[in-house]
Amino acid sequence: MLMAGGFDVTDLGVDVPIKSIIDKAEEAQANVIALSCLLTTSMPYMKDLIEMLKARGLRKKYIVIVGGASVTQAWASSIGADGTAGNAVDAVKLIHALLNAA
């Protein structure tokens, strides 16, 4: 959906170390990091990624959105994500809105 929405997307797949996600975002000169998880056991890694961005002085450089079956708006807010969407169509709209606001 993001590609259909006009975005260049680099899909890193599943079970990717957070350092690798950030390194790839830097390499690709990305504007957005989008994370998804299906299980509550992997949700803490979303927070870890945001914390690593902060530690590396990169948090303000990226819009970070989170999603997946177990993710709620409350969770996204609590970890400092820029947003979440309930489905892929809404994710495209969210990213457009966040980029336009930046």
MODELLER restraints for C-alpha pairs under 7 A, 6 or more apart:
rsr = mdl.restraints
at = mdl.atoms
rsr.add(forms.Gaussian(group=physical.xy_distance, feature=features.Distance(at['CA:1:A'], at['CA:88:A']), mean=6.05, stdev=0.5))
rsr.add(forms.Gaussian(group=physical.xy_distance, feature=features.Distance(at['CA:1:A'], at['CA:89:A']), mean=6.68, stdev=0.5))
rsr.add(forms.Gaussian(group=physical.xy_distance, feature=features.Distance(at['CA:2:A'], at['CA:92:A']), mean=5.79, stdev=0.5))
rsr.add(forms.Gaussian(group=physical.xy_distance, feature=features.Distance(at['CA:3:A'], at['CA:9:A']), mean=6.31, stdev=0.5))
rsr.add(forms.Gaussian(group=physical.xy_distance, feature=features.Distance(at['CA:5:A'], at['CA:92:A']), mean=6.21, stdev=0.5))
rsr.add(forms.Gaussian(group=physical.xy_distance, feature=features.Distance(at['CA:18:A'], at['CA:49:A']), mean=5.60, stdev=0.5))
rsr.add(forms.Gaussian(group=physical.xy_distance, feature=features.Distance(at['CA:31:A'], at['CA:62:A']), mean=5.28, stdev=0.5))
rsr.add(forms.Gaussian(group=physical.xy_distance, feature=features.Distance(at['CA:31:A'], at['CA:63:A']), mean=6.27, stdev=0.5))
rsr.add(forms.Gaussian(group=physical.xy_distance, feature=features.Distance(at['CA:32:A'], at['CA:62:A']), mean=5.31, stdev=0.5))
rsr.add(forms.Gaussian(group=physical.xy_distance, feature=features.Distance(at['CA:32:A'], at['CA:63:A']), mean=4.60, stdev=0.5))
rsr.add(forms.Gaussian(group=physical.xy_distance, feature=features.Distance(at['CA:32:A'], at['CA:64:A']), mean=5.80, stdev=0.5))
rsr.add(forms.Gaussian(group=physical.xy_distance, feature=features.Distance(at['CA:33:A'], at['CA:62:A']), mean=6.57, stdev=0.5))
rsr.add(forms.Gaussian(group=physical.xy_distance, feature=features.Distance(at['CA:33:A'], at['CA:63:A']), mean=6.18, stdev=0.5))
rsr.add(forms.Gaussian(group=physical.xy_distance, feature=features.Distance(at['CA:33:A'], at['CA:64:A']), mean=4.85, stdev=0.5))
rsr.add(forms.Gaussian(group=physical.xy_distance, feature=features.Distance(at['CA:33:A'], at['CA:65:A']), mean=6.44, stdev=0.5))
rsr.add(forms.Gaussian(group=physical.xy_distance, feature=features.Distance(at['CA:34:A'], at['CA:64:A']), mean=5.81, stdev=0.5))
rsr.add(forms.Gaussian(group=physical.xy_distance, feature=features.Distance(at['CA:34:A'], at['CA:65:A']), mean=4.86, stdev=0.5))
rsr.add(forms.Gaussian(group=physical.xy_distance, feature=features.Distance(at['CA:34:A'], at['CA:66:A']), mean=5.79, stdev=0.5))
rsr.add(forms.Gaussian(group=physical.xy_distance, feature=features.Distance(at['CA:35:A'], at['CA:46:A']), mean=6.97, stdev=0.5))
rsr.add(forms.Gaussian(group=physical.xy_distance, feature=features.Distance(at['CA:35:A'], at['CA:65:A']), mean=6.28, stdev=0.5))
rsr.add(forms.Gaussian(group=physical.xy_distance, feature=features.Distance(at['CA:35:A'], at['CA:66:A']), mean=4.74, stdev=0.5))
rsr.add(forms.Gaussian(group=physical.xy_distance, feature=features.Distance(at['CA:35:A'], at['CA:67:A']), mean=6.23, stdev=0.5))
rsr.add(forms.Gaussian(group=physical.xy_distance, feature=features.Distance(at['CA:36:A'], at['CA:66:A']), mean=5.68, stdev=0.5))
rsr.add(forms.Gaussian(group=physical.xy_distance, feature=features.Distance(at['CA:36:A'], at['CA:67:A']), mean=4.65, stdev=0.5))
rsr.add(forms.Gaussian(group=physical.xy_distance, feature=features.Distance(at['CA:36:A'], at['CA:68:A']), mean=4.92, stdev=0.5))
rsr.add(forms.Gaussian(group=physical.xy_distance, feature=features.Distance(at['CA:37:A'], at['CA:43:A']), mean=6.49, stdev=0.5))
rsr.add(forms.Gaussian(group=physical.xy_distance, feature=features.Distance(at['CA:37:A'], at['CA:67:A']), mean=6.53, stdev=0.5))
rsr.add(forms.Gaussian(group=physical.xy_distance, feature=features.Distance(at['CA:37:A'], at['CA:68:A']), mean=4.83, stdev=0.5))
rsr.add(forms.Gaussian(group=physical.xy_distance, feature=features.Distance(at['CA:37:A'], at['CA:69:A']), mean=6.94, stdev=0.5))
rsr.add(forms.Gaussian(group=physical.xy_distance, feature=features.Distance(at['CA:38:A'], at['CA:68:A']), mean=5.21, stdev=0.5))
rsr.add(forms.Gaussian(group=physical.xy_distance, feature=features.Distance(at['CA:38:A'], at['CA:69:A']), mean=5.06, stdev=0.5))
rsr.add(forms.Gaussian(group=physical.xy_distance, feature=features.Distance(at['CA:38:A'], at['CA:70:A']), mean=5.86, stdev=0.5))
rsr.add(forms.Gaussian(group=physical.xy_distance, feature=features.Distance(at['CA:39:A'], at['CA:70:A']), mean=6.03, stdev=0.5))
rsr.add(forms.Gaussian(group=physical.xy_distance, feature=features.Distance(at['CA:40:A'], at['CA:70:A']), mean=5.80, stdev=0.5))
rsr.add(forms.Gaussian(group=physical.xy_distance, feature=features.Distance(at['CA:47:A'], at['CA:79:A']), mean=5.28, stdev=0.5))
rsr.add(forms.Gaussian(group=physical.xy_distance, feature=features.Distance(at['CA:50:A'], at['CA:59:A']), mean=6.85, stdev=0.5))
rsr.add(forms.Gaussian(group=physical.xy_distance, feature=features.Distance(at['CA:53:A'], at['CA:59:A']), mean=4.73, stdev=0.5))
rsr.add(forms.Gaussian(group=physical.xy_distance, feature=features.Distance(at['CA:63:A'], at['CA:82:A']), mean=6.09, stdev=0.5))
rsr.add(forms.Gaussian(group=physical.xy_distance, feature=features.Distance(at['CA:64:A'], at['CA:81:A']), mean=5.41, stdev=0.5))
rsr.add(forms.Gaussian(group=physical.xy_distance, feature=features.Distance(at['CA:64:A'], at['CA:82:A']), mean=5.37, stdev=0.5))
rsr.add(forms.Gaussian(group=physical.xy_distance, feature=features.Distance(at['CA:65:A'], at['CA:81:A']), mean=5.75, stdev=0.5))
rsr.add(forms.Gaussian(group=physical.xy_distance, feature=features.Distance(at['CA:65:A'], at['CA:82:A']), mean=5.55, stdev=0.5))
rsr.add(forms.Gaussian(group=physical.xy_distance, feature=features.Distance(at['CA:65:A'], at['CA:83:A']), mean=4.96, stdev=0.5))
rsr.add(forms.Gaussian(group=physical.xy_distance, feature=features.Distance(at['CA:65:A'], at['CA:84:A']), mean=5.48, stdev=0.5))
rsr.add(forms.Gaussian(group=physical.xy_distance, feature=features.Distance(at['CA:66:A'], at['CA:76:A']), mean=6.56, stdev=0.5))
rsr.add(forms.Gaussian(group=physical.xy_distance, feature=features.Distance(at['CA:66:A'], at['CA:81:A']), mean=6.81, stdev=0.5))
rsr.add(forms.Gaussian(group=physical.xy_distance, feature=features.Distance(at['CA:66:A'], at['CA:83:A']), mean=6.54, stdev=0.5))
rsr.add(forms.Gaussian(group=physical.xy_distance, feature=features.Distance(at['CA:66:A'], at['CA:84:A']), mean=5.12, stdev=0.5))
rsr.add(forms.Gaussian(group=physical.xy_distance, feature=features.Distance(at['CA:67:A'], at['CA:84:A']), mean=5.54, stdev=0.5))
rsr.add(forms.Gaussian(group=physical.xy_distance, feature=features.Distance(at['CA:67:A'], at['CA:85:A']), mean=6.27, stdev=0.5))
rsr.add(forms.Gaussian(group=physical.xy_distance, feature=features.Distance(at['CA:73:A'], at['CA:84:A']), mean=6.11, stdev=0.5))
rsr.add(forms.Gaussian(group=physical.xy_distance, feature=features.Distance(at['CA:76:A'], at['CA:83:A']), mean=6.12, stdev=0.5))
rsr.add(forms.Gaussian(group=physical.xy_distance, feature=features.Distance(at['CA:76:A'], at['CA:84:A']), mean=6.37, stdev=0.5))
rsr.add(forms.Gaussian(group=physical.xy_distance, feature=features.Distance(at['CA:85:A'], at['CA:91:A']), mean=5.06, stdev=0.5))
